[in-house]
C-alpha cells in the first residue's frame, strides 16, 4: 500500500468495517489448548434492558483494554459475555406490552413472553457492544434463562442444600409490597426522609403511672407486643415488668429492658411492633414475643388492625393519628430525619413480614468469605473494606426465594398428604416443578404433589458466573478457575461480589477470582447521577454518530478504578481531535516510511533528536506497561497523548522534516529519521491498540497488510535506548527551535522563510558540547543560512537609526528658526547627533542650543558586523543573536 491510498481525513464511520473483520477472523476467540498462558475474565452479565448506557461503556472499556493488552502479551484470553436475564422489570414490561397481568395467562405462557422480550433486548445490546469495539468471545456467550444455565443454578441449589447451607424456614423477611416479593437485605437501599416523631401516652393497666413512647409508625399500634427501655434509665426503673395499655387497641404489653435502647432518642421508651424495623425483629426473637401480622403482602392492613382493616399503610397512619388526637393520647409531634429502607428496584418502602421462605445460611459462611476477600487482590485496595464491613454486619441469612415467575424455578415439591419436602435429583434438572411431578411416591404413600411456585433470586444465577464460564461442574473447570479478574462496579460489592465469593467457597472451597477491579459510576456534566428526570442522560449512540467509538473509549480510559467519572463532551471532542492529529501526522510522513526497512538500521547513525524521541518512547512503553499492570488507565492515556501530540507531532516531526526533503543531505541522516519515524509510529499504535482498537488497525493496515495490530506483540522496552542525557540534549534542542519558531511568528515571517544569520552564545563549555550536535537540526528546521556557536560574550551595541524632532516643543520656542532646526536634524547622521548630545549634552543650531528634550531617538541593536540584530535570552545562560 502506498501513501496515495491514505484518505485525507480519518473516517470514524469505518469502525464498523473493523468490527466485522474481527468477528469474521474470530480474532478474539479463546483457544484453551494450553499452548499459551490463560487469562480468564469473569465478565459482568448485565440485565438485558435493551440498551447499554454510559456506565456500561465505562466498565466494558476497562475490561476490553485489559483483554486486548493481555492478548498482545501472549495470553489466551477468555473474555466471555453473559446476560443476567431474570427479574421483575421484565415481568412489568411484559405486562405493559401485552396489557395483561401475570396471572391472566398460564405461567408457561407468561414466561415465554418474558423470554421473547429478553431475546430481543439481548440482540440489541449485543449490537451496541460490538459497535463499541468490545472484544468478547461471543462463542462463550451465556444466558441465564437458558435450560443449560438454569441446570447449573439448580445444581448449585441442590449441592448447597445437601451441605445444609440452604434451608426453608418461617422468618421475618424484607418484603416489597409493590413487587409483592421477598427481597434480600442486600437489595434494601436507604433513603433520608423527614417524618414526624409522635409522642403517645400508654396508660398503666392499674391506673398507676403510665409511660410515654415516641414512634414514627403509629399505624403499627395494632402489632405492638411490648415496650422497651434502657435498664439504666432511672426514669423507668420502677416500671420494669409492669404492663401498659396500647392506645386505641387496648392490648396490654409488658415493659422490658434492653441495652440497645437509646435513652436520648424520643422519650427513651420504645414500642416493639411486628415489625417496624430490624431492631424489632431482634427484640422479638430475643424475648420470645408474640407476632401479630397487621400488614399483608400488598401493604394493606389485615384484620389484626381492627377498624383499619383494608386501608393502605399511609391511610392507616393518617386515620390513627386523628383518632389518637381525639382520645388525647397524642401528646406532641416533632419533625425528625429517618433512614427509610426501600426496594432497590421500584424504590417503594419495604416492610418486614413473617413468611415461609428459602434461605442461604450466610452466617455459617461469613468467616470463609472474609478469608477469601483477604486472599484476593483488590484494586483499589480500600474497596475490600466495603465487603468486610458488609460481612461484619450480617444479622440475617440470605432470603433466596422470590414470588415471581420469570426466574430459575426452585426444584422442589411438597407432598399434599403429609407436607414432606421433595427435592429434585441432579438427573432431573433443569426442571420446572409447576410443569412436571417427581417420578416417585412420598414415604407416606402419597402420590400427589404441590409444586413450589416460588423462584430463585436472580443473584443465585449471576453469583456462579465464574464457575459457569470455567465449565463447572465438569472436573476440567479447575483449569479455568478461579478466574484471573473480576471487573465490576462498587455499587454491587455487597451483592454480586459478596454472593459470588460466598457461593464459590460453598461449592468449591476456593475464592472465585484472583483480582477484583472496581470501577466507579458515571455522572452527568452537571455533576449529578445520570437520570431521565434530570435530563442529563447521554446515550452512547449519540456520541458514536459524531465522534466514533474510539473517541468515547478515550474519554472512558481517562479514569482510575474506584473513582466516579463525570461525562464531558469536551473530553470526547479532545479525543476525536487527538486521533485526527495523529492521522494527519501519519499521513504526512507515510511517503517517507512506506518503503523503509527497519531491521538493518545501524543505531550509531541516530542523531540527537532521534535519540531524544526514542528515549522518551521507551520510557513511555515502560511507564504504560507498569500502569497497565495496576489498571491505572488515566496514567496510560494521558502520557500517550502528550507524547504523540506534543513530543512527536509538534516537536520531532518538525525537527526532522529537512532531513527527509533535502536530497543533498547525508543519506545516513535521512535513514535515521525514517527509522525513528517508523519506530515511533508502530510502537505508539501498539500502545494505543487496547484503547483505540479501530484507529490503530486503520493506520496499521497501511504499514502491514498481513496482520491486524491486535495480533502483534506488546512493545518491549529497549533499555539501551533510554538515555537521560539524550533527553536533556533533545529538550534543549526543542527549546531553542521553539524559541526561534516563535521569533519568526512574532516578526510575521513564514516558517519556511530563511534567516540570514544566527549566532548562539554561551559561556559554558558543557553547554557548547550539548548544543554542537544539535546545530544541523536547528539550522535545517529553522532554515538558517549561517549558524554559529560561540563561547564568547555577545558583542552588541545600541545604534541610533532615526531622530524625530518634537515639533510641539521646537515650534513654539524657536518660531521662525524652527524650519532650519528641523532641516538640520533630518539631514545629519542620527548616530552623530546622538554622540554629540551624549558628549556635550547639547548641540547648537543657528545659534540655538538643542538638548534631548527636543527630540526622540529610535535605537537598534547591532552586532559586531554592524548589522541590526534581534536578541533572544534562553534558560541556562544561552543568548541567541539573529540577523534577518
C-alpha positions in Angstrom: 0.0 0.0 0.0 1.2 3.5 -0.8 0.7 7.0 0.6 -1.7 7.7 -2.3 -4.2 5.2 -0.8 -4.4 7.0 2.5 -7.6 9.1 2.8 -7.1 12.8 3.6 -9.2 12.6 6.7 -9.7 10.0 9.4 -13.2 8.5 8.9 -14.6 7.1 12.2 -17.5 5.6 10.2 -15.1 2.8 9.1 -15.2 1.4 12.6 -18.0 -1.0 11.7 -15.8 -2.5 9.0 -13.1 -3.4 11.5 -15.7 -4.9 13.9 -16.9 -7.2 11.1 -13.4 -8.2 10.2 -12.6 -9.1 13.8 -15.7 -11.2 14.0 -15.1 -12.9 10.7 -11.5 -13.7 11.6 -12.5 -14.8 15.1 -9.7 -12.6 16.4 -10.8 -12.7 20.0 -11.6 -16.4 20.2 -10.4 -18.3 23.3 -8.5 -21.4 22.2 -8.0 -23.1 25.6 -5.5 -25.7 24.3 -2.8 -24.8 26.9 -0.2 -23.7 24.4 -0.4 -20.2 25.9 -0.9 -19.0 29.4 -4.6 -18.5 30.1 -6.2 -15.3 31.3 -9.9 -15.6 32.5 -12.1 -12.6 32.9 -15.3 -13.0 34.9 -17.3 -10.6 32.8 -20.4 -9.0 34.5 -23.6 -10.2 32.9 -25.8 -7.1 32.5 -29.5 -7.1 32.8 -30.9 -7.0 29.2 -32.9 -3.8 29.3 -32.5 -3.4 25.5 -29.9 -0.6 25.7 -26.4 -0.1 27.1 -25.7 3.1 28.9 -22.6 5.2 29.5 -21.9 3.3 32.7 -21.7 0.1 30.7 -19.3 1.8 28.3 -17.0 2.8 31.2 -17.0 -0.7 32.7 -16.6 -2.6 29.5 -13.8 -0.3 28.2 -11.9 -1.1 31.3 -12.4 -4.9 30.6 -11.6 -4.6 26.9 -8.4 -2.7 27.5 -7.2 -5.4 29.8 -8.3 -8.2 27.5 -6.6 -6.7 24.4 -3.4 -5.9 26.4 -3.2 -9.4 27.7 -3.6 -10.9 24.2 -0.8 -8.7 23.0 1.3 -10.1 25.8 0.8 -13.7 24.7 -2.1 -14.7 26.8 -5.0 -16.9 25.6 -7.8 -14.6 26.9 -11.3 -15.9 27.9 -13.4 -12.7 27.7 -17.0 -14.1 27.6 -20.2 -12.2 27.7 -23.2 -13.2 29.8 -26.7 -11.9 30.3 -28.4 -11.9 33.7 -32.0 -12.2 32.4 -34.4 -12.9 35.2 -36.1 -10.2 37.2 -39.1 -8.1 37.9 -38.5 -5.3 35.4 -39.0 -7.8 32.5 -42.3 -9.0 34.0 -43.5 -5.5 34.4 -42.5 -4.6 30.8 -44.3 -7.7 29.5 -47.5 -6.8 31.4 -47.3 -3.3 29.9 -46.6 -4.5 26.4 -49.4 -7.1 26.3 -51.8 -5.2 28.6 -52.1 -8.1 30.9 -51.3 -9.1 34.5 -49.0 -12.1 35.0 -51.9 -14.2 36.4 -54.1 -13.5 33.4 -52.3 -16.3 31.4 -50.6 -19.5 32.3 -47.2 -19.4 34.0 -45.6 -21.1 30.9 -47.2 -18.5 28.5 -46.1 -15.6 30.7 -42.6 -17.0 30.9 -42.4 -17.4 27.1 -43.4 -13.7 26.7 -40.6 -12.7 29.0 -38.1 -14.9 27.1 -39.1 -13.4 23.8 -38.7 -9.8 25.1 -35.4 -10.7 26.7 -34.0 -12.3 23.5 -34.9 -9.1 21.5 -33.2 -6.9 24.1 -30.1 -9.1 24.1 -29.8 -8.9 20.3 -30.0 -5.1 20.5 -27.4 -4.8 23.3 -25.1 -7.2 21.6 -25.0 -5.0 18.5 -24.4 -1.9 20.7 -21.5 -3.7 22.5 -20.0 -4.7 19.1 -20.3 -1.1 17.9 -18.0 -0.1 20.8 -15.3 -2.5 19.6 -15.5 -4.7 22.7 -13.6 -7.9 22.1 -15.7 -10.5 23.8 -15.5 -14.1 22.5 -19.2 -14.5 21.5 -18.7 -18.2 21.2 -18.6 -18.2 25.0 -21.8 -16.2 25.4 -24.0 -17.4 28.3 -27.7 -16.5 29.0 -29.1 -17.2 32.5 -32.6 -18.0 31.2 -31.5 -20.9 29.1 -32.0 -24.5 30.2 -28.2 -25.1 30.2 -27.6 -22.3 32.6 -30.6 -23.0 34.8 -29.4 -26.5 35.2 -26.2 -25.2 36.8 -28.1 -22.8 39.0 -30.4 -25.6 40.2 -27.5 -28.0 40.7 -25.8 -25.4 42.9 -29.0 -25.2 44.9 -29.1 -29.0 45.4 -25.4 -29.1 46.4 -25.7 -26.3 49.0 -28.9 -27.8 50.4 -27.2 -31.1 50.7 -24.5 -29.4 52.7 -27.0 -27.8 55.0 -26.3 -24.3 53.6 -29.8 -23.9 52.1 -32.8 -24.3 54.2 -36.5 -23.4 54.4 -37.9 -21.6 57.3 -40.5 -19.2 58.6 -38.8 -16.0 59.4 -39.2 -12.2 59.1 -38.1 -11.1 55.7 -37.8 -7.8 53.8 -40.8 -7.5 51.7 -41.7 -5.1 48.8 -45.4 -4.5 48.7 -45.1 -3.0 45.2 -43.2 -6.0 43.8 -45.1 -8.4 46.1 -42.0 -10.4 46.8 -39.3 -11.0 49.4 -36.0 -9.3 48.8 -32.6 -9.9 50.3 -31.2 -7.5 52.8 -28.5 -6.5 50.3 -31.3 -5.3 48.0 -32.6 -2.8 50.5 -31.5 0.8 49.9 -31.8 3.5 52.4 -33.1 7.0 51.7 -33.1 10.0 54.0 -36.7 11.1 54.7 -38.3 13.7 57.0 -41.2 12.5 59.1 -42.9 13.1 62.5 -41.9 11.5 65.8 -45.2 11.0 67.6 -45.3 11.1 71.4 -48.0 8.8 72.7 -49.2 8.2 76.2 -49.5 4.5 77.1 -51.6 4.3 80.3 -50.8 1.9 83.0 -53.1 -1.1 83.4 -53.7 -0.3 87.1 -54.1 3.4 86.9 -50.6 4.0 88.1 -48.1 6.0 86.2 -48.1 5.1 82.5 -45.3 5.7 80.0 -44.9 8.0 77.1 -43.4 6.4 74.0 -42.2 8.1 70.8 -42.7 6.4 67.5 -42.6 7.2 63.7 -45.0 4.4 63.0 -48.3 4.8 64.8 -50.0 2.7 62.1 -48.4 -0.4 63.7 -50.0 0.1 67.1 -52.2 -2.9 66.5 -49.0 -5.0 66.2 -47.4 -3.6 69.4 -46.2 -6.5 71.6 -44.0 -4.8 74.2 -42.4 -1.5 75.4 -38.7 -1.5 75.9 -36.5 0.9 77.9 -32.8 1.0 78.8 -32.0 -0.9 82.1 -30.1 2.1 83.4 -32.6 4.7 82.6 -33.7 6.0 86.1 -36.9 7.4 84.7 -38.3 3.9 84.1 -36.6 2.0 86.9 -39.8 1.2 88.8 -41.8 0.3 85.7 -39.8 -2.8 84.7 -42.1 -5.8 84.5 -45.3 -3.7 84.7 -47.8 -3.6 81.9 -49.2 -0.7 79.9 -52.2 -0.4 77.6 -51.8 0.3 73.9 -53.9 3.3 72.8 -56.9 2.6 70.6 -56.4 -1.2 70.6 -56.2 -1.8 74.3 -53.9 -4.8 74.4 -51.7 -4.9 77.5 -48.0 -5.2 76.9 -45.1 -5.6 79.3 -42.3 -3.0 79.8 -39.0 -4.8 79.4 -35.4 -3.6 79.4 -32.7 -3.9 76.8 -29.3 -2.1 76.5 -29.8 -1.4 72.7 -32.4 1.3 73.6 -31.0 4.8 73.2 -32.3 6.8 76.2 -31.6 10.1 74.4 -33.9 9.4 71.5 -37.5 10.5 71.9 -38.6 9.6 75.4 -36.2 6.7 75.9 -39.2 4.3 75.8 -39.8 2.4 72.5 -42.7 0.3 71.4 -41.8 -3.1 69.9 -44.1 -3.9 67.0 -44.1 -6.7 64.4 -42.3 -5.4 62.5 -41.2 -1.8 62.3 -37.6 -2.4 61.6 -34.7 -4.9 62.1 -34.3 -4.0 65.7 -37.9 -5.1 66.3 -37.0 -8.5 64.8 -34.0 -8.8 67.2 -36.1 -8.0 70.2 -39.0 -10.3 69.3 -36.5 -13.2 68.9 -34.5 -12.3 72.0 -37.5 -12.1 74.3 -39.8 -14.7 72.5 -42.5 -12.2 72.0 -45.7 -12.8 70.1 -46.0 -11.9 66.4 -49.0 -10.0 65.2 -49.3 -9.8 61.4 -51.0 -6.4 60.8 -49.8 -5.9 57.1 -50.4 -8.2 54.2 -48.3 -8.8 51.1 -49.8 -5.8 49.2 -49.1 -3.4 52.1 -52.8 -3.5 53.2 -53.9 -3.6 56.8 -55.2 -7.0 57.9 -58.0 -7.9 60.3 -55.4 -7.6 63.1 -55.7 -3.8 62.6 -59.4 -3.8 63.6 -61.3 -0.9 62.2 -58.4 0.0 59.9 -58.6 -3.3 58.0 -58.3 -2.8 54.3 -56.5 0.6 54.4 -53.2 1.2 52.9 -50.3 1.9 55.3 -50.4 5.6 54.6 -54.2 5.8 55.0 -54.0 3.8 58.3 -51.3 6.2 59.6 -53.4 9.3 58.9 -56.5 7.9 60.5 -54.7 6.5 63.5 -53.1 9.9 64.2 -56.5 11.6 64.1 -58.0 9.0 66.4 -55.1 9.4 68.9 -55.7 13.2 68.9 -59.4 12.6 69.6 -58.5 10.3 72.6 -56.0 12.7 73.9 -53.2 10.1 73.6 -51.1 12.1 71.1 -49.2 14.5 73.3 -47.0 16.2 70.6 -45.3 15.7 67.3 -41.7 16.6 66.3 -40.0 16.6 62.9 -37.3 14.0 62.6 -34.9 12.7 59.9 -35.1 8.9 59.4 -33.5 6.4 57.1 -36.2 4.6 55.2 -35.5 1.2 53.7 -36.7 0.9 50.2 -36.7 -1.7 47.4 -33.7 -1.3 45.1 -35.8 -1.9 42.0 -39.0 0.1 42.5 -37.9 2.4 45.4 -41.0 1.6 47.4 -40.7 1.5 51.2 -40.1 -2.1 52.3 -41.9 -3.8 55.2 -40.9 -6.8 57.3 -43.2 -9.7 57.1 -43.1 -13.2 58.6 -43.0 -15.6 55.6 -42.0 -19.1 54.8 -39.0 -18.7 52.5 -35.9 -20.4 51.4 -32.6 -19.1 52.8 -28.8 -19.5 52.4 -27.1 -19.9 55.7 -24.9 -16.8 55.3 -23.8 -16.7 58.9 -22.2 -20.1 58.5 -20.0 -18.9 55.7 -19.1 -15.3 56.7 -15.7 -16.3 58.0 -14.9 -18.1 54.8 -16.0 -15.1 52.8 -13.7 -12.8 54.8 -10.8 -15.3 54.3 -11.4 -15.3 50.5 -11.6 -11.5 50.4 -8.2 -11.3 52.1 -6.8 -13.8 49.6 -7.9 -11.7 46.6 -6.1 -8.6 45.2 -8.5 -5.6 45.4 -8.0 -2.7 43.1 -8.2 -0.2 44.7 -7.4 -1.8 48.0 -9.8 0.2 50.1 -12.8 -1.3 48.3 -12.2 -4.6 50.2 -13.3 -2.7 53.3 -16.8 -2.4 51.8 -17.1 -6.1 51.6 -15.7 -6.7 55.0 -17.9 -4.1 56.6 -20.9 -5.8 54.9 -19.9 -9.3 56.1 -19.4 -7.8 59.6 -23.0 -6.5 59.7 -24.6 -9.8 58.7 -27.6 -10.4 61.1 -29.9 -12.2 58.7 -29.4 -15.1 56.3 -29.9 -14.5 52.6 -33.5 -15.0 51.5 -33.2 -16.5 48.0 -36.9 -17.3 47.2 -38.9 -14.8 45.2 -42.7 -14.6 44.5 -42.3 -14.1 40.7 -42.5 -16.2 37.5 -39.6 -15.2 35.3 -36.7 -16.7 37.2 -35.0 -20.1 37.8 -37.5 -22.4 39.4 -36.8 -23.8 42.9 -36.6 -27.6 42.1 -38.9 -28.7 45.0 -42.4 -30.3 45.5 -44.5 -30.8 48.7 -46.5 -34.0 49.4 -50.1 -32.9 49.5 -50.8 -35.6 52.1 -48.1 -35.0 54.7 -46.3 -31.9 53.5 -42.9 -33.6 53.1 -40.4 -31.6 51.0 -39.2 -33.4 47.9 -36.1 -32.1 46.1 -35.3 -32.9 42.5 -32.3 -35.2 41.8 -29.4 -34.0 39.7 -30.6 -36.2 36.9 -33.9 -34.3 36.7 -32.6 -30.8 36.4 -33.3 -28.4 34.8 -36.8 -28.8 35.9 -39.9 -26.6 36.5 -41.8 -28.2 39.3 -45.0 -26.4 38.2 -44.9 -28.3 34.9 -43.9 -31.9 36.0 -44.3 -34.1 39.0 -41.5 -36.1 40.6 -41.4 -39.8 39.4 -41.8 -41.3 42.9 -44.2 -41.6 45.7 -43.8 -40.0 49.1 -42.7 -42.0 52.1 -46.2 -41.6 53.4 -47.5 -43.3 50.3 -48.9 -40.2 48.8 -48.6 -39.7 45.1 -49.9 -36.2 44.6 -47.6 -33.2 45.0 -47.8 -29.4 45.2 -45.2 -27.6 43.2 -43.0 -24.9 44.8 -44.1 -21.8 42.9 -41.5 -19.5 44.3 -38.5 -18.9 42.2 -34.8 -18.2 42.9 -33.4 -14.7 43.5 -31.6 -13.7 40.3 -28.4 -13.3 42.2 -28.5 -17.1 42.6 -27.9 -17.1 38.8 -25.2 -14.5 38.4 -23.3 -15.4 41.5 -22.0 -18.6 39.9 -20.7 -16.8 36.7 -17.0 -17.6 37.3 -18.0 -21.3 37.8 -20.1 -21.3 34.6 -17.5 -19.8 32.3 -15.0 -22.3 33.7 -17.2 -25.2 32.7 -18.4 -26.3 36.2 -19.4 -28.9 37.3 -17.2 -30.7 34.7 -13.9 -31.6 36.5 -12.0 -29.7 33.9 -13.4 -26.5 35.3 -10.4 -26.4 37.7 -8.2 -25.5 34.7 -10.1 -22.2 34.4 -11.0 -21.5 38.0 -10.6 -19.2 39.9 -10.9 -16.5 37.3 -8.0 -14.1 37.0 -10.1 -11.0 37.0 -13.5 -9.8 38.2 -14.3 -6.3 36.9 -17.4 -4.7 38.5 -18.9 -1.6 39.9 -18.7 -0.5 43.5 -22.5 -0.4 43.8 -22.7 -4.2 43.7 -19.9 -5.2 46.0 -22.4 -6.2 48.7 -24.4 -8.2 46.2 -22.5 -9.7 43.2 -19.0 -9.7 44.8 -20.3 -11.0 48.2 -22.7 -13.6 46.8 -20.1 -14.9 44.2 -17.5 -15.2 46.9 -19.9 -17.0 49.3 -21.1 -19.4 46.7 -17.7 -20.2 45.3 -16.4 -21.0 48.8 -19.5 -23.2 49.4 -19.3 -25.1 46.2 -15.5 -25.3 45.6 -13.8 -24.2 48.8 -11.9 -21.6 46.7 -12.1 -17.9 46.2 -13.8 -17.1 42.8 -11.0 -14.8 41.3 -7.5 -13.7 42.0 -8.1 -10.0 41.3 -11.1 -7.7 41.5 -11.0 -4.3 39.9 -13.7 -1.9 40.9 -14.9 0.9 38.6 -16.9 3.9 39.6 -20.2 5.3 38.4 -20.7 7.9 35.6 -22.2 11.2 36.4 -23.7 13.8 34.1 -21.9 17.0 33.1 -24.0 18.7 35.9 -22.2 16.5 38.5 -25.3 14.5 39.3 -26.0 10.8 38.7 -27.4 10.4 35.2 -31.2 10.1 35.3 -34.0 10.8 32.8 -35.7 13.1 35.3 -32.7 15.3 35.4 -32.3 15.3 31.6 -28.6 14.6 31.9 -28.5 11.2 30.3 -26.1 10.7 27.4 -26.7 7.7 25.1 -23.6 6.0 23.6 -25.3 6.2 20.2 -25.3 10.0 20.2 -21.5 10.0 20.8 -20.8 7.3 18.2 -22.6 9.1 15.4 -20.5 12.2 15.5 -17.2 11.1 17.1 -17.0 7.3 16.9 -16.3 4.6 19.4 -12.6 5.3 19.9 -13.2 8.9 20.9 -15.7 7.7 23.5 -13.2 5.0 24.6 -10.6 7.7 25.1 -12.9 9.5 27.4 -13.6 6.3 29.4 -9.9 5.4 29.6 -9.1 8.7 31.3 -10.1 7.4 34.7 -8.9 5.2 37.5 -10.6 2.2 39.2 -12.8 3.0 42.1 -13.5 6.7 41.2 -16.7 8.1 39.8 -16.4 9.7 36.5 -18.2 12.8 35.1 -19.1 12.6 31.5 -17.7 15.5 29.5 -18.3 16.3 25.8 -15.1 18.3 25.8 -13.1 15.2 26.6 -14.8 13.2 23.8 -14.0 16.1 21.4 -10.4 16.3 22.6 -10.1 12.5 22.0 -11.5 12.9 18.5 -9.1 15.8 17.7 -6.2 13.7 19.0 -7.0 10.9 16.6 -7.2 13.3 13.7 -3.9 14.9 14.7 -2.2 11.6 14.8 -3.8 10.6 11.5 -2.6 13.8 9.8 0.9 13.3 11.1 1.0 9.7 9.9 -0.4 10.7 6.5 2.3 13.4 6.2 5.2 11.1 7.0 3.8 8.0 5.3 5.5 8.7 2.0 8.9 8.7 3.8 8.5 5.4 5.7 6.5 3.0 3.5 9.5 1.6 1.6 11.9 1.9 4.5 13.0 -1.4 6.1 14.0 -1.1 9.8 15.7 -4.3 10.8 19.2 -3.5 9.3 19.4 0.0 10.8 22.7 1.0 12.4 21.7 2.8 15.6 25.0 4.5 15.8 23.8 6.8 12.9 21.0 8.2 15.1 21.1 11.9 15.5 20.5 13.7 18.9 16.8 14.4 18.2 16.3 10.8 17.2 17.9 9.6 20.4 15.7 12.1 22.3 12.4 10.8 20.9 13.4 7.1 21.1 14.4 7.5 24.7 11.1 9.2 25.6 9.3 6.5 23.6 10.9 3.6 25.5 10.4 5.4 28.8 6.7 5.7 27.8 6.5 2.0 27.0 8.0 1.2 30.4 5.5 3.6 32.2 2.5 2.5 30.3 3.2 -1.2 30.9 3.6 -0.6 34.6 0.3 1.4 34.7 -1.4 -1.4 32.8 -0.4 -3.8 35.5 -2.0 -1.5 38.0 -5.1 -0.8 35.9 -4.3 2.9 36.3 -5.8 3.8 32.9 -5.5 7.6 33.3 -1.8 7.2 33.8 -1.8 5.3 30.5 -3.7 7.5 28.0 -2.6 10.9 29.3 1.1 10.3 28.8 0.5 8.6 25.4 -1.5 11.6 24.2 1.1 14.1 25.4 3.9 12.1 23.8 2.2 11.7 20.4 0.7 15.2 20.2 3.5 17.3 21.6 6.8 15.4 21.6 6.3 13.6 18.4 4.0 15.7 16.2 4.8 19.2 17.3 8.5 18.8 18.0 10.2 15.8 16.5 8.5 15.7 13.1 9.1 19.4 12.7 12.7 19.0 13.6 13.5 16.3 11.0 11.5 17.4 8.0 14.5 19.0 6.5 16.3 15.6 6.7 13.5 14.0 4.7 13.2 16.6 2.0 16.8 17.6 1.3 18.2 15.2 -1.3 21.6 16.7 -0.7 21.5 15.8 2.9 23.5 12.9 4.4 21.7 9.7 3.4 22.5 8.1 6.8 20.9 11.0 8.5 17.7 10.6 6.4 17.6 6.9 7.1 18.0 7.5 10.8 15.0 9.9 10.7 13.0 7.3 8.6 13.8 4.6 11.1 12.9 6.8 14.0 9.6 7.9 12.5 8.5 4.4 11.6 9.5 3.0 15.0 7.6 5.7 16.9 4.5 5.3 14.7 4.4 1.5 15.1 5.2 1.5 18.8 2.7 4.3 19.5 -0.1 2.4 17.6 0.6 -0.7 19.7 0.3 1.3 22.9 -2.9 2.7 21.7 -4.3 -0.5 20.3 -6.1 -1.7 23.5 -7.7 1.7 23.9 -8.4 2.8 20.3 -8.6 -0.5 18.5 -10.3 0.7 15.3 -8.0 3.7 14.8 -4.9 1.6 15.5 -5.9 -1.1 13.0 -6.9 1.6 10.4 -3.5 3.1 10.5 -1.6 -0.1 10.9 -3.1 -1.6 7.7 -1.1 0.9 5.8 2.1 -0.3 7.4 1.4 -4.0 7.3 -1.3 -5.7 5.2 -0.6 -9.2 6.7 -2.0 -9.0 10.2 -4.2 -6.9 12.5 -2.3 -4.9 15.0 -4.1 -6.8 17.7 -2.2 -9.9 16.6 1.1 -8.2 17.2 3.2 -8.4 20.4 3.1 -5.6 23.0 6.2 -3.4 22.6 9.2 -4.4 24.7 11.2 -1.8 26.4 14.6 -1.2 24.8 16.5 -0.3 27.9 19.7 0.7 25.9 17.7 3.5 24.2 16.6 5.1 27.5 19.1 7.9 28.0 18.6 10.8 30.3 21.4 12.8 28.7 19.9 12.3 25.3 16.6 13.6 26.7 18.3 16.6 28.2 20.0 17.3 24.9 16.8 16.9 22.9 14.9 19.1 25.4 17.4 21.8 24.8 17.0 21.4 21.1 13.3 21.6 21.4 13.6 24.8 23.5 16.0 26.5 21.0 13.9 25.5 17.9 10.7 26.5 19.7 12.0 30.0 20.6 13.3 30.6 17.1 10.0 29.5 15.6 8.1 31.8 17.9 10.5 34.6 16.9 9.6 34.1 13.3 6.0 34.2 14.1 6.3 37.4 16.1 8.0 39.0 13.1 5.3 37.8 10.7 7.8 35.6 8.9 6.6 32.4 7.2 8.1 29.3 9.0 9.8 28.4 5.7 11.4 31.8 5.3 15.2 31.9 5.5 17.1 33.6 8.3 20.4 35.2 7.2 22.5 34.5 10.2 22.1 33.3 13.8 24.7 33.2 16.5 24.3 31.2 19.7 26.4 32.4 22.6 27.1 30.5 25.9 30.0 30.8 28.3 29.6 27.1 29.4 31.9 24.6 27.7 29.5 21.8 28.7 26.6 23.7 27.0 28.7 24.1 23.9 29.2 20.3 23.8 25.5 19.8 24.3 24.4 22.3 21.6 27.0 21.4 19.0 25.4 18.1 17.9 22.1 20.0 17.5 23.4 22.5 15.1 22.3 20.7 11.9 18.8 20.2 13.3 18.4 23.8 14.4 19.8 25.1 11.1 17.7 22.8 9.0 14.5 23.2 10.9 14.5 27.0 11.2 16.1 27.4 7.7 19.2 29.4 8.8 21.8 30.2 6.2 24.6 30.8 8.6 24.5 29.3 12.1 27.4 29.8 14.5 28.1 28.6 18.1 30.3 30.9 20.1 31.7 30.5 23.6 32.5 34.2 23.9 30.2 37.0 25.1 27.7 38.7 22.9 29.1 41.9 21.4 26.3 44.3 20.6 25.8 48.0 20.7 22.9 50.3 20.5 22.9 52.4 17.4 20.6 55.4 16.8 18.9 55.0 13.5 16.4 57.8 13.5 16.0 61.3 15.0 12.4 62.7 15.2 12.1 66.4 16.1 9.4 67.2 18.7 7.5 70.0 16.9 5.2 70.7 19.8 8.3 72.0 21.6 10.5 73.3 18.8 7.8 75.4 17.0 6.6 77.4 20.0 10.1 78.2 21.3 12.1 78.8 18.2 9.3 80.1 15.9 10.9 81.4 12.6 14.1 79.3 13.0 12.1 76.1 13.6 12.3 75.0 9.9 16.1 75.5 9.9 16.4 73.4 13.0 14.1 70.7 11.6 16.1 70.6 8.3 19.4 70.2 10.2 18.2 67.4 12.4 16.8 65.5 9.4 19.9 65.9 7.3 22.6 64.8 9.7 23.6 61.2 10.7 21.4 60.3 13.6 24.3 58.5 15.4 26.5 61.6 15.1 23.8 63.8 16.7 23.4 61.2 19.5 27.1 61.1 20.1 27.3 64.9 20.3 24.4 65.0 22.7 25.9 62.3 24.8 29.3 64.2 25.0 28.2 67.8 25.3 24.6 67.4 26.5 23.5 69.8 23.7 24.1 70.8 20.1 24.0 74.3 18.6 21.9 75.0 15.5 21.5 78.5 14.1 22.7 79.9 17.5 20.1 77.9 19.4 21.0 75.2 21.9 19.1 71.9 21.3 19.1 69.2 24.0 17.5 65.7 24.1 14.2 67.1 25.3 13.5 68.5 21.8 13.9 65.2 20.0 13.1 61.4 20.2 15.6 58.8 19.2 14.9 55.3 17.7 17.6 52.8 18.6 18.5 49.4 17.3 20.9 46.7 18.5 23.7 46.0 16.1 26.2 43.2 16.3 29.9 43.2 15.7 29.2 43.1 12.0 27.4 46.4 12.2 24.1 44.9 11.1 20.9 45.1 13.1 20.3 42.1 15.3 17.5 40.7 17.5 18.3 39.1 20.8 16.7 36.0 22.5 17.6 35.1 26.1 17.0 31.4 26.9 17.5 29.5 30.1 20.9 28.2 31.2 22.6 31.5 30.1 22.1 30.9 26.4 21.8 34.1 24.2 20.8 33.9 20.6 21.6 36.7 18.1 19.5 36.8 15.0 20.2 38.7 11.8 17.2 38.6 9.5 
